[in-house]
Amino acid sequence: MLGRDFFEAMQAHICYKERLLTLQYKGTTVRRELGPPLGPKSEISHDRSLNRLTCPARAELIMQLLVTEESPAKEGLVERTELLEGVYLAESLVSVDKGYVITSVLNTREQGVEIPSREVQVIELEGNDKEEIAKDRPH
């Protein structure tokens, strides 16, 4: 795994929506396409007969998860949740795209686990929260 200091030194930018990693080094820009996010649409680590996702031991994965029908928000917050003992859904700001969000799942266990495919709820932000987020977004 690469550390935060490497990404800062390389002026890295990760765009999950376009699945693109951009690095800048000594005046040269390098762009690399990332693989598809894990989730219900992905062929990677997904067994359709069991409807489960595999999360390796002591790993953090970026996953694409289905949004519940009760979530009318197009942008908002996914709350931190313990999916299984030692396996957590990250609290994150997300944008809904075609009924899915991209977020992070962390497995702190010493062994890989099967995670049942699940839906997440997106909580709409209040007016003041939206203004704060708009200030922090890069241009």
C-alpha positions, 0 to 999 in steps of 0.5 A: 500500500502506498502512504499519504506522503507518497500521494502528496509528493506525487500530487496524486488525484484519485477520481473514483467516478471516472476511475482515474489516478493522476500523478505529477512528477518532475513536470510529467503527468501520468494518468492510469485507469483504475479497475472497476469498484467492487460491488453488485455490478462487478465481476471481481470477488462477487459470487452471484449465487450467494449474493456476497462480496469477499473482503480480504484480511486487514484490507480497505476496499472501495465498493459500489453499493446500492442505495435504498429506495427510501433515500431520495438524496442525490448527495449526502452522507453514508453513516459509519456502520459495523457490517460484521464484527471487525468490518466497517462501512466508512462514514463518507460524503457520497453522490448517488449515480444510477442508484449506487454510491461508491464508499469504503469498507474496512476489514480489521480482521486477521482473515478474509470475510464474506459480506452479504450484498447490502443497500445503504441509506444516503442522508441528505445534508442540512443547508449549512452543511452543504455550504461548508462542503462547497467551500472545501471542494477543490476547483 
